Amino acid sequence: MARGSRVRSKTGVYHIMLRGNKRQEIFHDDSDCLKFLDTIQKYKTSTKTIVYAWCLMNNHVHLLLKEGKEDISKTMKRINVSFVHYYNQKYNTTGHLFQDRFKSEPVETDEYLLTVVRYIHQNPVKAGLVEQASDWKWSSCCGYYGKSISHKSLLDTDFILKLFADDLYIARKRFRKFNEQKNDDKCLDYMNNIRKKLSDEEARLEIGKLIGTSNIAQVKNLPKIKRDEVLQKIKKMEGITQRQAARILGISPNLIFKA
């Protein structure tokens, strides 16, 4: 079936979501997150893209961008190709890292722009990973609060903060109040699919239910074909990261990545 055309934004502003193929992890450590932000920075500069917000989760990414000198699809393709090349080299893997093409929705009004910013920043809160949006290291939230963040120069806050006040101190104070409000925001209909990341003990129990608790220690000794069948099932389990599964099964993360 042919893919539908991407809905164009009259303002050039898009809420974008990238998800790992088969929900696999995209970021395994801080250096992966830093590299992804480096990549956005590179193409922000060359394409004059405006970056209003971001949030990097383990297996998906939310971005709020205004396209620059080229179509947003071309810019995202550059970002994706560059990061996948880095990832495959680092982890000695091949194949798809991201699931299909990126998802997007147009952002046509200032009101919805603010809703999307809040939605992006509260992603880790609603996933049960942190108590406050500002506790999540890999989002643009603290940049709006005037705090130190990685890649401060990547973030364009002026337009959004001026929607709250011309005075920067007042604008940040009002933005923070808005950003931390409890809400039922649903953008790209994605939050309904997110579950809290399981602890190692919870993950061990869930894997045990799938393959049998007594079989957990035996997975690493299975023939490759059988082992890959088991690992593919585990990779699809909600709330369990691939590195977490590798620790529980006593195998190399690469075995799971390649399965």
C-alpha positions as CSV (number, residue, x, y, z in Angstrom):
1,M,0.0,0.0,0.0
2,A,1.3,3.4,-1.0
3,R,2.1,5.8,1.9
4,G,-0.1,8.9,2.2
5,S,1.4,12.3,1.5
6,R,2.7,14.2,4.5
7,V,0.4,16.9,5.6
8,R,2.1,20.2,5.0
9,S,2.3,23.0,7.6
10,K,1.3,26.5,6.4
11,T,3.6,27.9,9.2
12,G,6.5,25.5,8.4
13,V,6.4,24.2,12.0
14,Y,6.2,20.5,12.7
15,H,6.0,18.2,15.7
16,I,8.1,15.2,14.7
17,M,8.5,11.8,16.2
18,L,11.1,9.1,15.4
19,R,10.7,5.7,16.9
20,G,13.2,2.8,17.0
21,N,12.5,-0.1,14.6
22,K,10.4,-2.7,16.4
23,R,10.6,-0.4,19.4
24,Q,14.3,-1.0,19.8
25,E,16.5,1.3,21.7
26,I,18.0,4.2,19.8
27,F,20.2,5.6,22.6
28,H,22.2,3.2,24.8
29,D,24.4,5.8,26.6
30,D,25.0,9.5,27.0
31,S,27.4,9.6,24.0
32,D,24.6,8.4,21.7
33,C,22.3,11.2,22.9
34,L,25.1,13.8,22.5
35,K,25.8,12.5,19.0
36,F,22.1,12.8,18.0
37,L,22.0,16.4,19.3
38,D,25.3,17.1,17.5
39,T,23.7,15.8,14.3
40,I,20.7,18.1,14.7
41,Q,23.0,21.0,15.4
42,K,25.0,20.3,12.2
43,Y,21.9,20.4,10.0
44,K,20.2,23.2,11.9
45,T,23.2,25.4,11.0
46,S,23.4,24.3,7.3
47,T,19.6,24.4,6.6
48,K,18.7,27.3,9.0
49,T,16.1,25.1,10.7
50,I,14.6,26.5,14.0
51,V,14.6,24.1,16.9
52,Y,11.8,24.9,19.5
53,A,12.0,21.7,21.6
54,W,13.3,18.2,21.9
55,C,13.1,15.1,24.1
56,L,15.2,12.0,23.6
57,M,13.8,8.9,25.2
58,N,15.3,5.4,25.0
59,N,13.5,4.2,21.9
60,H,11.9,7.4,20.5
61,V,12.5,11.1,19.9
62,H,10.2,14.1,19.9
63,L,11.2,17.3,18.0
64,L,9.5,20.6,17.4
65,L,11.1,22.2,14.3
66,K,10.4,25.0,11.9
67,E,11.8,24.1,8.5
68,G,14.5,26.3,7.1
69,K,15.9,26.5,3.5
70,E,14.6,23.1,2.5
71,D,11.6,20.8,3.0
72,I,11.5,19.3,6.5
73,S,11.6,15.8,5.0
74,K,15.0,16.4,3.4
75,T,16.4,17.8,6.6
76,M,15.1,14.8,8.6
77,K,16.5,12.4,6.0
78,R,20.0,14.1,6.5
79,I,19.7,13.8,10.3
80,N,18.5,10.1,10.1
81,V,21.1,9.0,7.6
82,S,24.0,10.6,9.5
83,F,23.0,9.2,12.9
84,V,22.3,5.7,11.6
85,H,25.8,5.7,10.0
86,Y,27.3,6.6,13.4
87,Y,25.1,4.0,15.2
88,N,25.9,1.1,12.8
89,Q,29.6,1.8,13.0
90,K,29.6,2.1,16.8
91,Y,27.6,-1.0,17.5
92,N,28.7,-3.0,14.4
93,T,25.2,-3.5,13.2
94,T,23.3,-3.1,9.9
95,G,19.8,-2.6,8.8
96,H,17.0,-0.2,9.9
97,L,17.4,1.7,13.1
98,F,14.2,3.8,12.8
99,Q,10.7,2.5,12.2
100,D,9.5,3.5,8.8
101,R,9.7,7.2,8.0
102,F,9.3,9.8,10.7
103,K,5.8,10.8,11.9
104,S,4.8,14.4,11.9
105,E,1.9,16.8,12.4
106,P,1.7,20.4,11.4
107,V,1.6,23.1,14.1
108,E,-0.5,26.0,12.8
109,T,-1.3,28.1,15.8
110,D,0.6,29.6,18.7
111,E,-1.8,27.9,21.1
112,Y,-1.0,24.4,19.7
113,L,2.7,25.3,19.5
114,L,2.6,25.8,23.3
115,T,0.7,22.5,23.8
116,V,3.2,20.6,21.8
117,V,6.2,22.1,23.7
118,R,4.5,21.0,27.0
119,Y,3.7,17.6,25.6
120,I,7.3,17.0,24.5
121,H,8.7,18.1,27.9
122,Q,6.3,16.0,29.9
123,N,6.9,12.9,27.8
124,P,9.3,11.4,30.5
125,V,6.8,12.4,33.3
126,K,3.9,10.7,31.7
127,A,6.0,7.6,31.0
128,G,6.7,7.4,34.7
129,L,10.5,8.0,34.4
130,V,10.8,11.3,36.4
131,E,8.7,13.3,38.8
132,Q,9.3,16.7,37.1
133,A,9.9,17.5,33.4
134,S,13.1,19.4,34.4
135,D,14.5,16.2,35.9
136,W,14.9,14.6,32.5
137,K,18.4,15.3,31.2
138,W,17.8,14.8,27.5
139,S,15.1,17.4,26.8
140,S,15.1,21.1,26.1
141,C,13.0,21.8,29.3
142,C,15.7,23.3,31.4
143,G,16.8,25.6,28.6
144,Y,13.5,27.4,28.9
145,Y,13.9,27.7,32.6
146,G,17.3,29.4,32.1
147,K,19.2,26.4,33.4
148,S,22.3,24.8,31.9
149,I,21.6,22.2,29.2
150,S,23.6,20.2,26.7
151,H,23.6,22.0,23.3
152,K,22.2,25.3,24.6
153,S,22.9,26.9,21.2
154,L,20.7,24.3,19.6
155,L,17.6,25.7,21.3
156,D,15.6,28.6,20.0
157,T,13.5,29.9,22.9
158,D,12.8,33.6,22.0
159,F,9.6,33.2,20.1
160,I,7.9,31.0,22.6
161,L,9.0,32.9,25.7
162,K,7.8,36.1,24.1
163,L,4.3,34.6,24.0
164,F,4.4,34.8,27.8
165,A,6.0,38.2,28.3
166,D,8.6,40.6,26.9
167,D,10.5,40.5,30.2
168,L,12.7,37.4,30.2
169,Y,12.4,36.7,33.9
170,I,8.6,37.0,33.9
171,A,8.4,34.9,30.7
172,R,10.4,32.1,32.1
173,K,8.3,32.1,35.3
174,R,5.1,32.0,33.4
175,F,6.4,29.4,31.0
176,R,7.4,27.1,33.8
177,K,4.0,27.3,35.4
178,F,2.4,26.4,32.1
179,N,4.9,23.7,31.3
180,E,4.3,21.9,34.6
181,Q,0.5,22.0,34.5
182,K,-1.2,18.6,34.7
183,N,-3.0,18.0,31.4
184,D,-4.5,15.5,29.0
185,D,-2.5,16.7,26.0
186,K,-2.4,14.1,23.2
187,C,-0.2,14.9,20.3
188,L,0.5,12.4,17.5
189,D,-1.6,10.0,19.6
190,Y,1.6,8.5,20.9
191,M,1.5,8.7,24.7
192,N,-1.2,6.0,24.8
193,N,1.4,3.5,23.6
194,I,4.1,4.3,26.2
195,R,4.5,2.3,29.3
196,K,6.7,2.8,32.3
197,K,10.2,1.3,31.9
198,L,10.4,-1.8,34.1
199,S,13.0,-2.4,36.7
200,D,15.4,-5.3,36.2
201,E,13.4,-7.4,38.7
202,E,10.1,-6.6,36.9
203,A,11.7,-7.3,33.5
204,R,13.1,-10.6,34.8
205,L,9.6,-11.7,35.8
206,E,8.1,-10.7,32.5
207,I,10.8,-12.5,30.5
208,G,10.3,-15.5,32.8
209,K,6.6,-15.5,31.9
210,L,7.4,-15.4,28.2
211,I,10.1,-18.1,28.1
212,G,9.9,-19.8,31.5
213,T,12.0,-18.7,34.5
214,S,14.2,-21.8,34.4
215,N,15.0,-21.1,30.7
216,I,16.5,-17.6,31.3
217,A,20.0,-18.9,32.0
218,Q,19.8,-21.2,29.0
219,V,19.1,-18.7,26.3
220,K,22.8,-17.9,25.7
221,N,23.5,-21.6,25.0
222,L,20.8,-22.0,22.4
223,P,21.6,-22.6,18.7
224,K,21.7,-19.3,16.9
225,I,18.4,-19.7,15.0
226,K,16.5,-20.7,18.2
227,R,18.2,-18.0,20.2
228,D,17.3,-15.3,17.7
229,E,13.7,-16.4,17.7
230,V,13.6,-15.9,21.5
231,L,15.4,-12.6,21.4
232,Q,13.1,-11.2,18.7
233,K,10.1,-11.9,21.0
234,I,11.9,-10.3,24.0
235,K,12.7,-7.2,21.9
236,K,9.0,-6.6,21.3
237,M,8.2,-6.6,25.0
238,E,7.0,-3.3,26.4
239,G,9.0,-1.5,29.1
240,I,12.2,-3.7,28.7
241,T,15.3,-2.2,27.0
242,Q,17.6,-4.3,25.0
243,R,20.6,-3.6,27.3
244,Q,18.4,-4.5,30.3
245,A,17.5,-7.8,28.6
246,A,21.1,-8.5,27.8
247,R,22.0,-8.1,31.5
248,I,19.2,-10.5,32.6
249,L,20.1,-13.1,30.0
250,G,23.8,-12.8,30.5
251,I,24.6,-12.1,26.8
252,S,26.2,-9.4,24.8
253,P,23.9,-6.5,23.8
254,N,25.1,-7.0,20.2
255,L,23.4,-10.4,20.1
256,I,20.1,-8.7,20.8
257,F,20.7,-5.8,18.5
258,K,21.4,-8.2,15.6
259,A,18.6,-10.7,16.3
